[in-house]
Structures are given as structure tokens and as C-alpha cells.
Amino acid sequence: MYLHPRLLALAKGVRWRIILAAVVGMLAVVAGVARLAVAAVVIFKIIHEDAAFSALAWPLVGMAGLILVRSGLQYLQEVISHHTASVVKVALRERLYNHCLALGPGYFDQSRTGDVLMSLAEGVERLEAFFGRYLPQMIVAALAPIFIFVFMALIDFRTGLVFLAFALLTLVLPNLFHRWTRNSSMARRDAYGALGADFLDAVQGLPTLKAFGQSRARGVLLAERAKALFRTTMGVLAANSATSALTILGITAGAAVALAWGAVRVSNDELELRSLLIVLMLGVEIFRPLRELTQLYHDGMIAMSSAEGIFDIMDAPVEVVDAAEIAAPLELTPEITFEGVDYAYSGGRRPALHDLSFTLNAGETLGLVGPSGAGKSTVVWSMLRFFDPQNGRILLGGTDIREIPLEQLRDQMAVVTQDTYLFHGTVAENLRFGGPSASQEQLEAAAQAANAHDFIIQLPQGYETVVGERGHRLSGGEKQRLAIAATLLKDPALLILDEPTEGIQPNVVAEIESVITDLTRRGDLSVLLVEQHVGFALRATQRYYVLESGRITSSGEGGPGAVDAVRAAMAV
């Protein structure tokens, strides 16, 4: 049998519990051995001594008691094993979550959501089989034959040796198919991940599929994925069946050889019938752990293959390393400076940012305008340290942001993006992302400042209305106003507006622009307004920079007069 070394490493801290489960399992084996030994004596008395039922009463009571003891021990083993598996899963989920936070959005932007979710959710859940059943039972299956052989040897060494030899052979034989089993399990995992990813795409993109008449074509693709999953699943079952067949062959052959040889020896008066009966009955118990392990072998290999997806995530390098903890928070002014910043996404043919230098002064409203693909969003994400530049540095209040703890850095900033993400929950719960301890009065005040209060109170349950996953029950303008309200609750020193009116209904744009204009005039807030369309961006800002192909191409004072000049420069 095979053990995954990295999975074993995850059991650090609970290994004593796994050993305890195995010890309880061995005690269950002892109870089973004792029951079968008593059963052999009873059978011998009935056949050979023609004993009356009254003479068998106490042995039968003893057998019943041993059955109850064994059942209780097996139940206790299950409880310990599954609790151990739960402890491992909880610790692993916490570790994965923290690692995902450290990886940041950049890693997941390059991965398929469905495949990642399969690893994070179902992949972890499948480890229940490995830690809860497979691992403890493997220990029992390895030790039980040796223990029973010792007991058998006291009765008949040679027959016991036959059982032990076949038991150990049966334990080792499945390794012949290990590569086949592992490859088929990995193929099934890949097929399962592909089906899950494509199915999630289909569900999330259902309106688009219907709008373009591609529902049937997507259905054909999902059918192909399902067939691939079927084929790989059958491959796993074939490998598992071959393993089971070998195990059954070893068990059957061992019992047959022991019985035949024992019968010959009894007929030659070399062995007592009672001893043969006891040894044969114990043979049932010597193979029981192996039969149970064979049934779990399939689940164990599936769990080990699922773990590969988990380890792929855990092995992904963390590019952004948090700064060392400091005794007291740094005193930082809300001033951002880019000094010769270069950044290229992995696999990018050209830099997203090239030798970028500019400054957003404290209390200033700065516009950053440019066409799609100019690198504007890259500027925003680099300020939040979703990634670090390959060259140059970014300063907040004169301090390199790599020297500022991430929690303090991001606490200084709030971002309103063009694609506002709302979590499944109520309006109030989503607003409290900006202020977790905000009272109802504070929620309403922020919503009123963001021109969101009126539409919120018209919702079925007002602030307690569930907005649905990604806020699909709200319009784009409503989601954006909720994002601005949450930003106000956070009360940051630096506000970043990343194309906040992009994709919003024209009749709502003016309302959102009015709210943003009020924010930019506060004076105590540094504001970076990132826009593709220059009109509003330049009217609402004090200064502007034009960004094209990751470079600053022009700059100037904001205001209505700058609009025509910038449009001419950008050929908009």
C-alpha cells in the first residue's frame, strides 16, 4: 500500500490520535480473535464431544459479549478517526485561506475559478477518507496479521506461518498496480476539475449563452467533459477492481492452502482437529483488516490524487511578502509617489508600466487618464501591493510601501472599481465591509451621502434585503453607490476611483459623478481618479496625467479647459 508523504506531513500534531485510532482498531481485532477462538471451541465440542446446550451456554454468552465489545471498539475507532480527519481539514482550510490571501488576486486571475474551487472545497473534503479511514486501517492491516500469527503459533506454528505469508503477500500485491491506480486517479481528478470549471462558466455566463444562441454548443462541450469524467472514472474502477481481485485471490489462496494442509495433517494424526478449527477460524480474522483496507484503497487513492490540486496552490510562490511587524503604526501622510516603476505581468510581451514616475500630493485630487490597456488598473493594484514592481519603488508618505505592513497600508486606502463585487448577503452586511462596527444610523448617513439611501429603502426589506451573489439583484449604478457608501464608512486617507462610471446607465452617471465631485472637494482626502474618458476626470481634478502604454505622455492642470487639449493629444 502507498502513503503520500506530503499528506502524512499534514498530520503533524494529530499523529498520536491516528495511532490511538489504530490501537483501538487493534483492540477490536483482539476481541474478534477471542470471539473466533471461543467459536472454534464451541464447534469442536458440538462435533467431537456431542456437548449439551447447557454446557455451551457460558461460551455463547462470552461470544455475545465479545461481539458487543468489538462493536463498541469499532465505533470508538470511527469517532476518533473522523474527529482527527476533521481537525486536519480545519487546519488545512485555514492554511489554504491564508496562503490564498498572500497569493492575492494575481494568482487567481491566471487560474480557472471552477478548478480552484474543486481543490479548495471538494479536494479538502476528500481527505476525510485518507485521514479518517484509510490511514488508521492501513496501520491495523499491517499489524494485525503479525499479532494473530503470534497467537496462532502457540497453537500450530506451521499453519499460522501459511496464513502470515499470504496475509503479507496480500498487503504488498496492490503495489503492483500503484502506478496504474495513481495515473487513473489523477486523470479522473483532471477530468472532474475541467467539468466543474466549464459547468461554473456555463452557469455564470448563462445570459450570454442565451443571448448569442450558444446554449446547445456549450451543452455539447459539457457532455464531452462528462464523458471524459465517465471514462476516467471507469479507469479508476478498473484499477480498483484489479487490486481487489488480487487481494481476494491472496485471501482465498491462503485459506485454501491452510485448510488443505491442515486437513492432511489431521488425517495423519499430526494435528488435533480442535487446533485446526481454531486456526482456521482465526484465519478469518487475519484477513479481515486486509479486506477492509481493500475497500478503502479506492477512496484513499482518490484522496491522494485530489491532494495534488491542493499542493499546486500551496506550492504557488508568494510574490508579495509582508513587511516585518512594527511596535507602533507608522505616521504616514496620504501622499503617493511612483519612482521609475516598471512592471510586466508574467508572460507579458511588453511592460504594463514602464519607468513610471508621478506624485499624488496630500489632499490633492489627481486624474489619471488613458485608453484601455494603458496600465491604469495596474497602477491601482500596485498601490495596494497586489504585486510589487520589478524596478523602481512606490512611496506612501515618503516610505516605501514594501516597508509598511500590508494591514496598515491597505487601511489607508479605499478603492471603488468599475466592477464592484458584492457578496451574497444583505445590503447592511455589504456596507459594513467598510465599517464592521458601524451602527444603523452610520449606515444610513453613508448611504445618503452616496445617494443610495432612497433606493435602499425601496427594496423589499430595506437595508436587510439580500442582494444575491455578486449583487445580481441590483443595477450597476446601485452597486456602485453601495461601494461608495462602504468607502465613506471606511473613512480612508487616500481614495482611489478606478473608472467608477464605466458600464453604468447614462441616466445614473451624472448622479454618481455628483457624489464623486463632492468627495474630491473635501480637502482632507487625497483622491486618484482613474478614467478612460477624460471629460469628467479632468473637470473633477486639480491635476492630470495621461498614461499610454505604461508611460506618462503628458500632464497639466485640471479643469474644463484641459479637456479639449487632452482629447486632442489622445486622439479621442
DARAQUI-V712906 format. One record per residue. N is the residue number from 1. RES is the residue in one letter. SS is DSSP state (A for helix, B for strand, O for the rest). PSI is psi in whole degrees, 0 to 359 (NA if undefined). NEAR is the number of other C-alpha atoms within 12 Angstrom. Layout:
n->N res->RES ss->SS psi->PSI near->NEAR
n->N res->RES ss->SS psi->PSI near->NEAR
//
This chain:
n->1 res->M ss->O psi->153 near->34
n->2 res->Y ss->O psi->142 near->28
n->3 res->L ss->O psi->130 near->24
n->4 res->H ss->O psi->115 near->27
n->5 res->P ss->A psi->324 near->15
n->6 res->R ss->A psi->329 near->17
n->7 res->L ss->A psi->322 near->31
n->8 res->L ss->A psi->325 near->24
n->9 res->A ss->A psi->330 near->15
n->10 res->L ss->A psi->342 near->28
n->11 res->A ss->O psi->2 near->31
n->12 res->K ss->O psi->129 near->20
n->13 res->G ss->O psi->340 near->16
n->14 res->V ss->O psi->12 near->26
n->15 res->R ss->A psi->326 near->24
n->16 res->W ss->A psi->330 near->16
n->17 res->R ss->A psi->322 near->30
n->18 res->I ss->A psi->317 near->37
n->19 res->I ss->A psi->319 near->27
n->20 res->L ss->A psi->318 near->27
n->21 res->A ss->A psi->320 near->37
n->22 res->A ss->A psi->322 near->37
n->23 res->V ss->A psi->316 near->28
n->24 res->V ss->A psi->321 near->32
n->25 res->G ss->A psi->322 near->41
n->26 res->M ss->A psi->323 near->36
n->27 res->L ss->A psi->325 near->29
n->28 res->A ss->A psi->323 near->33
n->29 res->V ss->A psi->317 near->39
n->30 res->V ss->A psi->316 near->31
n->31 res->A ss->A psi->321 near->31
n->32 res->G ss->A psi->320 near->38
n->33 res->V ss->A psi->314 near->38
n->34 res->A ss->A psi->318 near->31
n->35 res->R ss->A psi->316 near->31
n->36 res->L ss->A psi->325 near->33
n->37 res->A ss->A psi->316 near->35
n->38 res->V ss->A psi->320 near->33
n->39 res->A ss->A psi->321 near->32
n->40 res->A ss->A psi->319 near->31
n->41 res->V ss->A psi->318 near->31
n->42 res->V ss->A psi->314 near->32
n->43 res->I ss->A psi->317 near->28
n->44 res->F ss->A psi->316 near->23
n->45 res->K ss->A psi->322 near->22
n->46 res->I ss->A psi->315 near->18
n->47 res->I ss->A psi->313 near->15
n->48 res->H ss->A psi->325 near->16
n->49 res->E ss->O psi->355 near->16
n->50 res->D ss->O psi->46 near->14
n->51 res->A ss->O psi->148 near->16
n->52 res->A ss->O psi->160 near->14
n->53 res->F ss->A psi->323 near->16
n->54 res->S ss->A psi->329 near->14
n->55 res->A ss->A psi->345 near->16
n->56 res->L ss->A psi->359 near->23
n->57 res->A ss->A psi->308 near->15
n->58 res->W ss->A psi->318 near->15
n->59 res->P ss->A psi->321 near->24
n->60 res->L ss->A psi->320 near->23
n->61 res->V ss->A psi->319 near->19
n->62 res->G ss->A psi->320 near->22
n->63 res->M ss->A psi->317 near->26
n->64 res->A ss->A psi->318 near->21
n->65 res->G ss->A psi->318 near->19
n->66 res->L ss->A psi->326 near->27
n->67 res->I ss->A psi->316 near->25
n->68 res->L ss->A psi->318 near->18
n->69 res->V ss->A psi->315 near->25
n->70 res->R ss->A psi->316 near->27
n->71 res->S ss->A psi->317 near->21
n->72 res->G ss->A psi->319 near->20
n->73 res->L ss->A psi->321 near->27
n->74 res->Q ss->A psi->321 near->31
n->75 res->Y ss->A psi->315 near->19
n->76 res->L ss->A psi->320 near->24
n->77 res->Q ss->A psi->317 near->32
n->78 res->E ss->A psi->316 near->30
n->79 res->V ss->A psi->312 near->24
n->80 res->I ss->A psi->316 near->30
n->81 res->S ss->A psi->313 near->38
n->82 res->H ss->A psi->328 near->29
n->83 res->H ss->A psi->321 near->24
n->84 res->T ss->A psi->315 near->35
n->85 res->A ss->A psi->321 near->38
n->86 res->S ss->A psi->319 near->27
n->87 res->V ss->A psi->316 near->28
n->88 res->V ss->A psi->317 near->34
n->89 res->K ss->A psi->318 near->34
n->90 res->V ss->A psi->313 near->22
n->91 res->A ss->A psi->321 near->20
n->92 res->L ss->A psi->319 near->33
n->93 res->R ss->A psi->319 near->26
n->94 res->E ss->A psi->317 near->17
n->95 res->R ss->A psi->318 near->21
n->96 res->L ss->A psi->317 near->29
n->97 res->Y ss->A psi->314 near->22
n->98 res->N ss->A psi->323 near->16
n->99 res->H ss->A psi->322 near->28
n->100 res->C ss->A psi->320 near->30
n->101 res->L ss->A psi->319 near->25
n->102 res->A ss->A psi->325 near->27
n->103 res->L ss->A psi->322 near->27
n->104 res->G ss->O psi->177 near->29
n->105 res->P ss->A psi->333 near->22
n->106 res->G ss->A psi->318 near->25
n->107 res->Y ss->A psi->316 near->28
n->108 res->F ss->A psi->339 near->21
n->109 res->D ss->A psi->338 near->14
n->110 res->Q ss->O psi->7 near->16
n->111 res->S ss->O psi->155 near->20
n->112 res->R ss->O psi->128 near->21
n->113 res->T ss->A psi->314 near->25
n->114 res->G ss->A psi->319 near->27
n->115 res->D ss->A psi->318 near->32
n->116 res->V ss->A psi->318 near->34
n->117 res->L ss->A psi->323 near->29
n->118 res->M ss->A psi->318 near->32
n->119 res->S ss->A psi->316 near->38
n->120 res->L ss->A psi->326 near->34
n->121 res->A ss->A psi->289 near->26
n->122 res->E ss->A psi->327 near->28
n->123 res->G ss->A psi->316 near->35
n->124 res->V ss->A psi->319 near->40
n->125 res->E ss->A psi->327 near->31
n->126 res->R ss->O psi->343 near->34
n->127 res->L ss->A psi->347 near->43
n->128 res->E ss->A psi->318 near->35
n->129 res->A ss->A psi->322 near->37
n->130 res->F ss->A psi->308 near->43
n->131 res->F ss->A psi->332 near->47
n->132 res->G ss->A psi->333 near->37
n->133 res->R ss->A psi->308 near->41
n->134 res->Y ss->A psi->309 near->42
n->135 res->L ss->A psi->310 near->44
n->136 res->P ss->A psi->320 near->44
n->137 res->Q ss->A psi->330 near->43
n->138 res->M ss->A psi->321 near->38
n->139 res->I ss->A psi->316 near->31
n->140 res->V ss->A psi->317 near->40
n->141 res->A ss->A psi->330 near->39
n->142 res->A ss->A psi->326 near->30
n->143 res->L ss->A psi->327 near->30
n->144 res->A ss->A psi->314 near->40
n->145 res->P ss->A psi->322 near->40
n->146 res->I ss->A psi->316 near->28
n->147 res->F ss->A psi->314 near->26
n->148 res->I ss->A psi->324 near->45
n->149 res->F ss->A psi->319 near->33
n->150 res->V ss->A psi->318 near->25
n->151 res->F ss->A psi->318 near->29
n->152 res->M ss->A psi->321 near->33
n->153 res->A ss->A psi->331 near->24
n->154 res->L ss->A psi->337 near->17
n->155 res->I ss->A psi->309 near->25
n->156 res->D ss->O psi->104 near->32
n->157 res->F ss->A psi->316 near->22
n->158 res->R ss->A psi->316 near->26
n->159 res->T ss->A psi->321 near->42
n->160 res->G ss->A psi->324 near->38
n->161 res->L ss->A psi->324 near->31
n->162 res->V ss->A psi->312 near->33
n->163 res->F ss->A psi->317 near->45
n->164 res->L ss->A psi->316 near->40
n->165 res->A ss->A psi->313 near->27
n->166 res->F ss->A psi->327 near->34
n->167 res->A ss->A psi->314 near->42
n->168 res->L ss->A psi->322 near->29
n->169 res->L ss->A psi->318 near->27
n->170 res->T ss->A psi->328 near->37
n->171 res->L ss->A psi->327 near->41
n->172 res->V ss->A psi->329 near->25
n->173 res->L ss->A psi->318 near->26
n->174 res->P ss->A psi->340 near->34
n->175 res->N ss->A psi->340 near->26
n->176 res->L ss->A psi->331 near->21
n->177 res->F ss->A psi->15 near->28
n->178 res->H ss->A psi->313 near->26
n->179 res->R ss->A psi->316 near->20
n->180 res->W ss->A psi->313 near->24
n->181 res->T ss->A psi->316 near->37
n->182 res->R ss->A psi->314 near->37
n->183 res->N ss->A psi->319 near->24
n->184 res->S ss->A psi->324 near->33
n->185 res->S ss->A psi->320 near->37
n->186 res->M ss->A psi->320 near->28
n->187 res->A ss->A psi->320 near->28
n->188 res->R ss->A psi->320 near->33
n->189 res->R ss->A psi->315 near->38
n->190 res->D ss->A psi->317 near->32
n->191 res->A ss->A psi->321 near->32
n->192 res->Y ss->A psi->318 near->37
n->193 res->G ss->A psi->319 near->35
n->194 res->A ss->A psi->318 near->32
n->195 res->L ss->A psi->315 near->33
n->196 res->G ss->A psi->318 near->28
n->197 res->A ss->A psi->315 near->27
n->198 res->D ss->A psi->325 near->29
n->199 res->F ss->A psi->319 near->29
n->200 res->L ss->A psi->320 near->22
n->201 res->D ss->A psi->316 near->24
n->202 res->A ss->A psi->318 near->25
n->203 res->V ss->A psi->314 near->19
n->204 res->Q ss->A psi->330 near->18
n->205 res->G ss->O psi->22 near->17
n->206 res->L ss->A psi->315 near->20
n->207 res->P ss->A psi->321 near->14
n->208 res->T ss->A psi->318 near->15
n->209 res->L ss->A psi->317 near->18
n->210 res->K ss->A psi->320 near->17
n->211 res->A ss->A psi->324 near->10
n->212 res->F ss->O psi->5 near->13
n->213 res->G ss->O psi->32 near->13
n->214 res->Q ss->O psi->14 near->17
n->215 res->S ss->A psi->316 near->21
n->216 res->R ss->A psi->319 near->15
n->217 res->A ss->A psi->319 near->15
n->218 res->R ss->A psi->325 near->25
n->219 res->G ss->A psi->322 near->22
n->220 res->V ss->A psi->318 near->17
n->221 res->L ss->A psi->316 near->21
n->222 res->L ss->A psi->324 near->26
n->223 res->A ss->A psi->320 near->19
n->224 res->E ss->A psi->319 near->20
n->225 res->R ss->A psi->319 near->25
n->226 res->A ss->A psi->322 near->25
n->227 res->K ss->A psi->321 near->19
n->228 res->A ss->A psi->320 near->24
n->229 res->L ss->A psi->321 near->27
n->230 res->F ss->A psi->314 near->21
n->231 res->R ss->A psi->315 near->21
n->232 res->T ss->A psi->326 near->28
n->233 res->T ss->A psi->319 near->27
n->234 res->M ss->A psi->327 near->19
n->235 res->G ss->A psi->319 near->26
n->236 res->V ss->A psi->316 near->34
n->237 res->L ss->A psi->324 near->27
n->238 res->A ss->A psi->314 near->20
n->239 res->A ss->A psi->319 near->31
n->240 res->N ss->A psi->322 near->35
n->241 res->S ss->A psi->321 near->23
n->242 res->A ss->A psi->319 near->25
n->243 res->T ss->A psi->316 near->36
n->244 res->S ss->A psi->321 near->30
n->245 res->A ss->A psi->318 near->23
n->246 res->L ss->A psi->318 near->28
n->247 res->T ss->A psi->314 near->37
n->248 res->I ss->A psi->322 near->30
n->249 res->L ss->A psi->315 near->26
n->250 res->G ss->A psi->318 near->31
n->251 res->I ss->A psi->312 near->35
n->252 res->T ss->A psi->315 near->22
n->253 res->A ss->A psi->318 near->24
n->254 res->G ss->A psi->315 near->32
n->255 res->A ss->A psi->319 near->33
n->256 res->A ss->A psi->315 near->22
n->257 res->V ss->A psi->316 near->26
n->258 res->A ss->A psi->318 near->35
n->259 res->L ss->A psi->314 near->30
n->260 res->A ss->A psi->313 near->18
n->261 res->W ss->A psi->320 near->25
n->262 res->G ss->A psi->319 near->34
n->263 res->A ss->A psi->319 near->25
n->264 res->V ss->A psi->318 near->18
n->265 res->R ss->A psi->325 near->20
n->266 res->V ss->A psi->317 near->21
n->267 res->S ss->A psi->334 near->14
n->268 res->N ss->O psi->9 near->12
n->269 res->D ss->O psi->28 near->13
n->270 res->E ss->O psi->348 near->17
n->271 res->L ss->O psi->138 near->23
n->272 res->E ss->O psi->146 near->21
n->273 res->L ss->A psi->320 near->29
n->274 res->R ss->A psi->317 near->28
n->275 res->S ss->A psi->319 near->34
n->276 res->L ss->A psi->316 near->37
n->277 res->L ss->A psi->316 near->34
n->278 res->I ss->A psi->315 near->37
n->279 res->V ss->A psi->318 near->45
n->280 res->L ss->A psi->322 near->40
n->281 res->M ss->A psi->321 near->35
n->282 res->L ss->A psi->334 near->44
n->283 res->G ss->A psi->328 near->43
n->284 res->V ss->A psi->318 near->34
n->285 res->E ss->A psi->328 near->40
n->286 res->I ss->A psi->332 near->46
n->287 res->F ss->A psi->349 near->44
n->288 res->R ss->A psi->310 near->34
n->289 res->P ss->A psi->327 near->41
n->290 res->L ss->A psi->320 near->44
n->291 res->R ss->A psi->317 near->30
n->292 res->E ss->A psi->321 near->28
n->293 res->L ss->A psi->321 near->37
n->294 res->T ss->A psi->320 near->38
n->295 res->Q ss->A psi->331 near->26
n->296 res->L ss->A psi->348 near->30
n->297 res->Y ss->A psi->318 near->43
n->298 res->H ss->A psi->310 near->38
n->299 res->D ss->A psi->323 near->31
n->300 res->G ss->A psi->318 near->38
n->301 res->M ss->A psi->322 near->47
n->302 res->I ss->A psi->317 near->41
n->303 res->A ss->A psi->317 near->37
n->304 res->M ss->A psi->324 near->41
n->305 res->S ss->A psi->323 near->40
n->306 res->S ss->A psi->329 near->44
n->307 res->A ss->A psi->336 near->41
n->308 res->E ss->A psi->321 near->34
n->309 res->G ss->A psi->323 near->32
n->310 res->I ss->A psi->315 near->38
n->311 res->F ss->A psi->332 near->27
n->312 res->D ss->A psi->318 near->22
n->313 res->I ss->A psi->315 near->34
n->314 res->M ss->A psi->332 near->28
n->315 res->D ss->A psi->348 near->17
n->316 res->A ss->O psi->127 near->22
n->317 res->P ss->O psi->141 near->17
n->318 res->V ss->O psi->115 near->23
n->319 res->E ss->O psi->332 near->23
n->320 res->V ss->O psi->113 near->29
n->321 res->V ss->O psi->128 near->23
n->322 res->D ss->O psi->148 near->27
n->323 res->A ss->O psi->158 near->17
n->324 res->A ss->O psi->146 near->16
n->325 res->E ss->O psi->144 near->15
n->326 res->I ss->O psi->155 near->15
n->327 res->A ss->O psi->320 near->7
n->328 res->A ss->O psi->148 near->10
n->329 res->P ss->O psi->144 near->17
n->330 res->L ss->O psi->146 near->23
n->331 res->E ss->O psi->109 near->16
n->332 res->L ss->O psi->132 near->24
n->333 res->T ss->O psi->148 near->26
n->334 res->P ss->O psi->63 near->35
n->335 res->E ss->O psi->126 near->35
n->336 res->I ss->B psi->133 near->41
n->337 res->T ss->B psi->128 near->29
n->338 res->F ss->B psi->128 near->35
n->339 res->E ss->B psi->102 near->25
n->340 res->G ss->B psi->46 near->23
n->341 res->V ss->B psi->129 near->31
n->342 res->D ss->B psi->138 near->30
n->343 res->Y ss->B psi->134 near->33
n->344 res->A ss->O psi->130 near->25
n->345 res->Y ss->O psi->154 near->23
n->346 res->S ss->O psi->129 near->17
n->347 res->G ss->O psi->0 near->10
n->348 res->G ss->O psi->140 near->10
n->349 res->R ss->O psi->335 near->9
n->350 res->R ss->O psi->155 near->18
n->351 res->P ss->O psi->142 near->26
n->352 res->A ss->O psi->328 near->32
n->353 res->L ss->B psi->139 near->37
n->354 res->H ss->B psi->115 near->29
n->355 res->D ss->B psi->48 near->26
n->356 res->L ss->B psi->127 near->36
n->357 res->S ss->B psi->126 near->28
n->358 res->F ss->B psi->168 near->32
n->359 res->T ss->B psi->135 near->32
n->360 res->L ss->B psi->110 near->37
n->361 res->N ss->O psi->157 near->29
n->362 res->A ss->O psi->132 near->25
n->363 res->G ss->O psi->6 near->27
n->364 res->E ss->O psi->153 near->34
n->365 res->T ss->B psi->116 near->43
n->366 res->L ss->B psi->134 near->41
n->367 res->G ss->B psi->137 near->48
n->368 res->L ss->B psi->107 near->51
n->369 res->V ss->B psi->154 near->48
n->370 res->G ss->O psi->164 near->40
n->371 res->P ss->O psi->170 near->27
n->372 res->S ss->O psi->135 near->22
n->373 res->G ss->O psi->6 near->21
n->374 res->A ss->O psi->341 near->30
n->375 res->G ss->O psi->12 near->36
n->376 res->K ss->A psi->312 near->37
n->377 res->S ss->A psi->329 near->36
n->378 res->T ss->A psi->323 near->35
n->379 res->V ss->A psi->315 near->44
n->380 res->V ss->A psi->310 near->35
n->381 res->W ss->A psi->329 near->30
n->382 res->S ss->A psi->329 near->38
n->383 res->M ss->A psi->326 near->38
n->384 res->L ss->O psi->359 near->37
n->385 res->R ss->O psi->42 near->39
n->386 res->F ss->O psi->339 near->33
n->387 res->F ss->O psi->162 near->34
n->388 res->D ss->O psi->147 near->33
n->389 res->P ss->O psi->150 near->35
n->390 res->Q ss->O psi->330 near->24
n->391 res->N ss->B psi->157 near->20
n->392 res->G ss->B psi->186 near->24
n->393 res->R ss->B psi->161 near->31
n->394 res->I ss->B psi->131 near->40
n->395 res->L ss->B psi->140 near->32
n->396 res->L ss->B psi->115 near->37
n->397 res->G ss->O psi->32 near->27
n->398 res->G ss->O psi->358 near->25
n->399 res->T ss->B psi->132 near->23
n->400 res->D ss->B psi->128 near->27
n->401 res->I ss->A psi->343 near->38
n->402 res->R ss->A psi->346 near->31
n->403 res->E ss->A psi->1 near->28
n->404 res->I ss->O psi->129 near->32
n->405 res->P ss->O psi->138 near->27
n->406 res->L ss->A psi->321 near->30
n->407 res->E ss->A psi->316 near->23
n->408 res->Q ss->A psi->320 near->27
n->409 res->L ss->A psi->308 near->36
n->410 res->R ss->A psi->341 near->30
n->411 res->D ss->A psi->337 near->25
n->412 res->Q ss->O psi->343 near->35
n->413 res->M ss->B psi->155 near->36
n->414 res->A ss->B psi->143 near->36
n->415 res->V ss->B psi->133 near->39
n->416 res->V ss->B psi->115 near->41
n->417 res->T ss->O psi->170 near->34
n->418 res->Q ss->O psi->337 near->27
n->419 res->D ss->O psi->82 near->25
n->420 res->T ss->O psi->129 near->34
n->421 res->Y ss->O psi->121 near->28
n->422 res->L ss->O psi->138 near->34
n->423 res->F ss->O psi->155 near->25
n->424 res->H ss->O psi->119 near->20
n->425 res->G ss->O psi->190 near->23
n->426 res->T ss->B psi->167 near->28
n->427 res->V ss->A psi->315 near->42
n->428 res->A ss->A psi->319 near->39
n->429 res->E ss->A psi->321 near->28
n->430 res->N ss->A psi->324 near->38
n->431 res->L ss->A psi->324 near->43
n->432 res->R ss->O psi->358 near->32
n->433 res->F ss->O psi->330 near->28
n->434 res->G ss->O psi->330 near->32
n->435 res->G ss->O psi->89 near->25
n->436 res->P ss->O psi->329 near->18
n->437 res->S ss->O psi->14 near->16
n->438 res->A ss->O psi->138 near->24
n->439 res->S ss->O psi->171 near->17
n->440 res->Q ss->A psi->322 near->22
n->441 res->E ss->A psi->320 near->15
n->442 res->Q ss->A psi->323 near->25
n->443 res->L ss->A psi->314 near->37
n->444 res->E ss->A psi->323 near->30
n->445 res->A ss->A psi->316 near->21
n->446 res->A ss->A psi->321 near->34
n->447 res->A ss->A psi->321 near->38
n->448 res->Q ss->A psi->320 near->24
n->449 res->A ss->A psi->332 near->29
n->450 res->A ss->O psi->11 near->36
n->451 res->N ss->O psi->36 near->33
n->452 res->A ss->O psi->343 near->36
n->453 res->H ss->A psi->320 near->29
n->454 res->D ss->A psi->316 near->20
n->455 res->F ss->A psi->332 near->25
n->456 res->I ss->A psi->315 near->33
n->457 res->I ss->A psi->346 near->19
n->458 res->Q ss->O psi->353 near->13
n->459 res->L ss->O psi->159 near->20
n->460 res->P ss->O psi->315 near->15
n->461 res->Q ss->O psi->23 near->15
n->462 res->G ss->A psi->231 near->22
n->463 res->Y ss->A psi->346 near->29
n->464 res->E ss->A psi->11 near->22
n->465 res->T ss->O psi->133 near->23
n->466 res->V ss->B psi->125 near->25
n->467 res->V ss->O psi->348 near->31
n->468 res->G ss->O psi->167 near->21
n->469 res->E ss->A psi->131 near->18
n->470 res->R ss->A psi->16 near->22
n->471 res->G ss->A psi->36 near->28
n->472 res->H ss->O psi->346 near->20
n->473 res->R ss->O psi->358 near->22
n->474 res->L ss->O psi->156 near->29
n->475 res->S ss->O psi->169 near->24
n->476 res->G ss->A psi->319 near->30
n->477 res->G ss->A psi->322 near->34
n->478 res->E ss->A psi->318 near->38
n->479 res->K ss->A psi->320 near->42
n->480 res->Q ss->A psi->323 near->44
n->481 res->R ss->A psi->326 near->45
n->482 res->L ss->A psi->322 near->49
n->483 res->A ss->A psi->320 near->46
n->484 res->I ss->A psi->320 near->48
n->485 res->A ss->A psi->318 near->42
n->486 res->A ss->A psi->323 near->41
n->487 res->T ss->A psi->319 near->39
n->488 res->L ss->A psi->324 near->39
n->489 res->L ss->A psi->328 near->33
n->490 res->K ss->A psi->330 near->30
n->491 res->D ss->O psi->62 near->27
n->492 res->P ss->O psi->167 near->30
n->493 res->A ss->O psi->337 near->35
n->494 res->L ss->B psi->122 near->44
n->495 res->L ss->B psi->130 near->46
n->496 res->I ss->B psi->123 near->44
n->497 res->L ss->B psi->106 near->47
n->498 res->D ss->B psi->93 near->37
n->499 res->E ss->O psi->59 near->37
n->500 res->P ss->O psi->345 near->42
n->501 res->T ss->O psi->4 near->41
n->502 res->E ss->O psi->129 near->27
n->503 res->G ss->O psi->9 near->21
n->504 res->I ss->O psi->147 near->26
n->505 res->Q ss->O psi->137 near->18
n->506 res->P ss->A psi->325 near->14
n->507 res->N ss->A psi->349 near->14
n->508 res->V ss->A psi->341 near->24
n->509 res->V ss->A psi->314 near->25
n->510 res->A ss->A psi->323 near->18
n->511 res->E ss->A psi->317 near->24
n->512 res->I ss->A psi->319 near->36
n->513 res->E ss->A psi->324 near->33
n->514 res->S ss->A psi->317 near->22
n->515 res->V ss->A psi->316 near->32
n->516 res->I ss->A psi->320 near->41
n->517 res->T ss->A psi->318 near->27
n->518 res->D ss->A psi->321 near->23
n->519 res->L ss->A psi->319 near->35
n->520 res->T ss->A psi->345 near->31
n->521 res->R ss->O psi->6 near->21
n->522 res->R ss->O psi->327 near->19
n->523 res->G ss->O psi->331 near->21
n->524 res->D ss->O psi->12 near->22
n->525 res->L ss->O psi->129 near->31
n->526 res->S ss->B psi->130 near->37
n->527 res->V ss->B psi->128 near->46
n->528 res->L ss->B psi->113 near->51
n->529 res->L ss->B psi->111 near->50
n->530 res->V ss->B psi->124 near->44
n->531 res->E ss->B psi->147 near->41
n->532 res->Q ss->O psi->323 near->36
n->533 res->H ss->O psi->127 near->30
n->534 res->V ss->A psi->339 near->38
n->535 res->G ss->A psi->294 near->30
n->536 res->F ss->A psi->320 near->34
n->537 res->A ss->A psi->317 near->42
n->538 res->L ss->A psi->328 near->39
n->539 res->R ss->A psi->328 near->31
n->540 res->A ss->O psi->356 near->37
n->541 res->T ss->O psi->161 near->41
n->542 res->Q ss->O psi->324 near->33
n->543 res->R ss->B psi->164 near->33
n->544 res->Y ss->B psi->156 near->41
n->545 res->Y ss->B psi->142 near->41
n->546 res->V ss->B psi->125 near->43
n->547 res->L ss->B psi->125 near->38
n->548 res->E ss->B psi->129 near->28
n->549 res->S ss->O psi->39 near->27
n->550 res->G ss->O psi->9 near->33
n->551 res->R ss->B psi->151 near->34
n->552 res->I ss->B psi->121 near->30
n->553 res->T ss->B psi->336 near->24
n->554 res->S ss->B psi->165 near->25
n->555 res->S ss->B psi->168 near->29
n->556 res->G ss->B psi->186 near->23
n->557 res->E ss->B psi->143 near->26
n->558 res->G ss->O psi->183 near->31
n->559 res->G ss->O psi->165 near->24
n->560 res->P ss->A psi->326 near->21
n->561 res->G ss->A psi->340 near->20
n->562 res->A ss->A psi->344 near->29
n->563 res->V ss->A psi->310 near->31
n->564 res->D ss->A psi->321 near->19
n->565 res->A ss->A psi->318 near->23
n->566 res->V ss->A psi->321 near->36
n->567 res->R ss->A psi->321 near->23
n->568 res->A ss->A psi->320 near->13
n->569 res->A ss->A psi->324 near->21
n->570 res->M ss->A psi->353 near->26
n->571 res->A ss->O psi->43 near->15
n->572 res->V ss->O psi->NA near->17
//
